[in-house]
Amino acid sequence: MHDSPLPLARRDQIAHRISRGQPVVSGNLAAEFGVSEDAIRRDLRALAQQGLCRRVYGGALPLSPASSPLVVRRGEDRKQKHALAEVAAGLIRPGMTLFLDTGSTVAELAALLPARPGLRVVTNSLPAAAALMHRTDLTLVMIGGGVDPVTGGCADSAALSTLGLYRFDLSFLGACALSLTEGLAGFDLADVDFKRLLLERSAATALMMTNAKLETAAPHAIAGLAAVDDYILAADAPAAITAALRAAGARVHLAPTGA
């Protein structure tokens, strides 16, 4: 098999698909363009070097859109995040000690947190704490430290040390990316280390994930898919993803996002 005489045009087409959030498979691309898989791997290597994707075994994943600052992300997919948060709120029971992680969807949950007797809420997220600070029906604890303007929260060594003092009945984890092959991932290493410890300190973990983050990648691995007990996804999330999460042993809750 010989390479196409127009590798740059081919590469541009692949980049366009990735920019639209589509994972790509090397073998499929090779067959489609009539070139060798080595040629496709060179294309994907070049696109990864440009920061347009993350190479994985057999192909490449688009980078998660969650690398932008929290102030930007809070304005994106607001209707879907609200729907996810409404479903997630149904997991909360009286007397629980909760942890609310950083992230725009978790901040949306904080604003919708239902009144339950005896709730104790611990968070490292400034937006979540701000949404709850006037609530007199719960106990609020803020884990402090240096504030990261991208995540809107604290995840430095001081925050990590404080986190280790707690145990949680239910934690609402934030994650930048979810991939069936790569698991859960994030962009900031300190934030990822914080999330890894959070998983260890939690009896149960839930994760709300918008469709834009599904089948995307980020540089630092948080955990495998089985580390989360409850996934809250949009009702129109890809069926292959919901099936794989259930096969991994998780409960999947689908949030209606229609008008």
N, C-alpha and C positions, 0 to 999 in steps of 0.2 A: 504494500500500500504506500502511495506517495502523498506527501503533504500538499495541501492546496497552495496555489500560487498567491493567494490573498490572505495570509495569516493575520494581518492587522484588522481586516474587515471581519474575519471570523472572530477574532478576539473581542472586537467591539460588540458583536452580537451576543457573545457570551456575557460580557460585562453588563449589557443592557438587561439581560434576564436576571442576573444576580442583583442588579440595582432595584429590580422590582420585587425582591425578596424570594426569588426562586432558587432552591438548591439545585445543583447540577451534578450529573453523573458522567464520569469520563467516558465510559463505554458507550453510553447513549449518544454523547456529543460526537464521538469518533465516527459512529455509524451515520449520524445525521449529516455531518460535513464531509464524509468520505475521506477521512485522514486517519493517521495512526493515533493510538492512545498516547504515544509519546509526545506527539504534537499537541494534543489537548493538555497533557500534563505541563508542557512548557507554557501554554497559554494561562493555565490556572496559577502556575508559579509566578508568572509576571503580574497577573492581577492581584495575587496575594501580596506581592512586594509593593504594589501601589496602594495597599490598604483597602482593597475593594471586596475582599472575601477572606475566608480562612480555609485552607486546604485540609481535607479530611480523607480518610481512606476511601478510595474510589471516586473522589470528586471534590466538591467545594461547597461551603455554606456561605450565605450572605452574612455580613456582620450585623449584629443586633443594632437597632436604632437607639438603644438605651444608653449610648455613650454620651449623649448630649446632657447639658446641665438640667437639674431637676426643675428649675423655673421654666424651661422650655417644655419638658416632658409633661408637666402638669396640664398643659393646654392641648395635648394630643390625645386622640381617642377617648375623650371625656365621657361620652355616652356609654361606651363599652366598659370603661373602668368603673363607672357608677353601677352598672348592671352586675359586674363581677363582685363588687364590694357588697351589694345587697344580698347576694347568695352567700358570700363568705360570712356575713354577720349571723346567718342561721346556724353556724357551727359553734357559736359562743354559748356557754352554759353558766348558770349562777355559780359563784364561788371560785371561778377560774383565776389563775394567774396567767396573764397573756403577755406575749412579747410582740410588739409591732416594729418590724424592721424598716429600713429606709426604702424609699420608692414611692412613685406617684400614685400607684394603685393602693398601696397600703395606707398612704395619707388620705385617700378617699374613704377607705374603710374607717379610719379614725373619726372622720366627720360623721359617719353613719352608725358609729358603735352603739348597739342597743343598750338600754338600761337593764342590767341584770344584778340581782342582789350579790354583794360581796365581791365584786370584780376588782382585781388588782391589775393594772396595766403598766408594763415596763417598756420603755422605748429608747432608742438612740436617734430617733428622727425628730428634728425640730418641727417640721410641719405637723407631724402626728401629735406631738406634745402641745403645740399651739392650739390644735383643734380640740384638745381634751382638758386644757388647763382650767377652764371654768366649770367643769363638771364636778358636782358635789356628791354624786351618787357612786363614785368609784375612787380608788386610790391610784394616783399617778406617780410613777418614778421615772425620772429622766437620767439615762446613763450619759455622762458628760465626757469631755475630752476636746481635742481639736476638731473643729467643724470643717468638713469637706464641702465646698460650695457646689460640687457636681452632684453628690449624693444627697446633700441636705442633712447630713447626720454625722455622728461621731463613731469612728472605727479604729482609732489609734491604739497604742499600747495601753493607755490609761483606761479606755473604754473596754478593751479586751479583758483587762484584769478585773474590772468591775463585773462584767458579764459572767465570769466564772463563779461569782458568789451566788448566783440564782439558779433555780430550777423552774421550768415553765410547764404548765399543763398543755398549753397550745401556743405555738408561735406562728405568726404570719410572716413567712420568709419573703424577701425580695430577691429577684434574680434578673439578670440582664438578657439571658439567652437560654433557650431550651432546644436541644437536639436529640433525636432518638439515638443517634450514634455517640454523641459527645456528652450527653447529660446536661446538667445545669452549669452555667458559667457566668463570670462577671468580668468587668474591665479593670477594676482597681484591686491590687493584691491585698492591701490592708483590709478593704471591705470584704473580700472573699475569705480571708482568714477569720474575720469576725463571724461571717455566716457559717463557716464550718464549725466553729465552737458553739454557735447558737443551735445547730442541729444536735450536737452532743448534749446540750443542756435542756432539750425539749422532749417531753413525753410524746407529743404529737406535733406535726408540722403541716401547715397548709400553704399553698402557693397559688396566687392569682396571676394569670398570664394572659396578656392580650394576644390576639392573633399575629400582630406585627413581630412579636418576639419568637414565635414558634418556628422551628427549623432554621434558627440563626445561630451564630457563634460569637464567642468572646474569648479573650486570651487565657483566662485563668479558670480552671475547673473548681466548682464548688462541691458537687457530689453527683452520684448517679441518680437516675430517675426514681429508684426505689427508696431513696432517702426521705421522700415526701409522702405523707399519708393521704392528704386530700388535695387534689388539683381542682381549681375553679377556672373553667375556660368558657369562652363564648359558645353559644349553641351552634354556630357555624364553623367551629374549629374543625380542621381536617379529621375525618373519621379514622384514618390510619394512626394519627397521634393519640386520640382518645382510646383506641383499641390497645395500642402499645402501653399506655400508662396503666390501663386496667390489667393488662397481662403482667406488668411489673408488680402488681399487688396493691396499687393505689385506688382510692375512690375518686371518681371523676364527677364533678357537679357542673352542669351546663347552665349558663346564664342566658336567658332570652335577651336579645339585643335589638329586636325589631322595633318599629315605630309603635 
